[in-house]
């Protein structure tokens, strides 16, 4: 049984020939040995490859433009991304184990002696709930065939998924720490701006309080100014992030291109506003507590 990649390489792809290619019954040579094709796997492809195939079928002019872009100096292809896994599946051929051993005895082990030992065995469980029982049965069979020596290990997709989840969690934690430090630094910057602004406007605040401005009036004014600075900073941050994402996608296109979801944008903007409000509390309280007489004497 062969994958569609092998079919395309030996007999041509349906896109090139304009018709379906089913090479069942055809004979091919593998290391000089003749084999008959009795089956073919389904075609595996990434979302990006599927989009390109649909684009070539429905909009050939746009596909030609894409191919021209690929020919430009400095263009980086996305083939180095996750597409290699699909390509590997499509370029795989399967044959019975005994057939492989009989046909390819030239595979040597120690001291150039043919060695039929397998280095890897893939098992598929019908249901995830049977995983533990299946692993126990496989372990018992291998122990019996290995003379009671446990010189093998098991690697399941669940283990890989757990490792991936741990890596993602660590990456998110690192990003969260960096974001927290950035927010603290931004809050300190807003606080310094507001304190400097209050220092320059001490007489103005004194006059306002002398003609009847209350603690709440001054406090609210400074807090609003601090919030406006944070809101403007949040907008600038969102625009900068969108621009950086666009540059990354343009310079280095790939299957896993970064995206900004609306929920993240709202959350980031909300944090920016909250930091601005918190950073403005101390300057607002300091300005609201100014003594009108001392403030009028300032400067």
Secondary structure as UniProt FT lines:
FT   HELIX           4..11
FT   HELIX           14..17
FT   TURN            24..25
FT   STRAND          27..30
FT   TURN            31..32
FT   STRAND          33..36
FT   HELIX           47..58
FT   HELIX           60..70
FT   TURN            73..74
FT   TURN            79..80
FT   HELIX           83..90
FT   HELIX           97..103
FT   TURN            105..106
FT   HELIX           110..112
FT   HELIX           128..130
FT   HELIX           131..145
FT   TURN            146..148
FT   HELIX           157..200
FT   HELIX           202..210
FT   TURN            211..212
FT   HELIX           215..251
FT   TURN            255..256
FT   HELIX           262..288
FT   HELIX           292..297
//
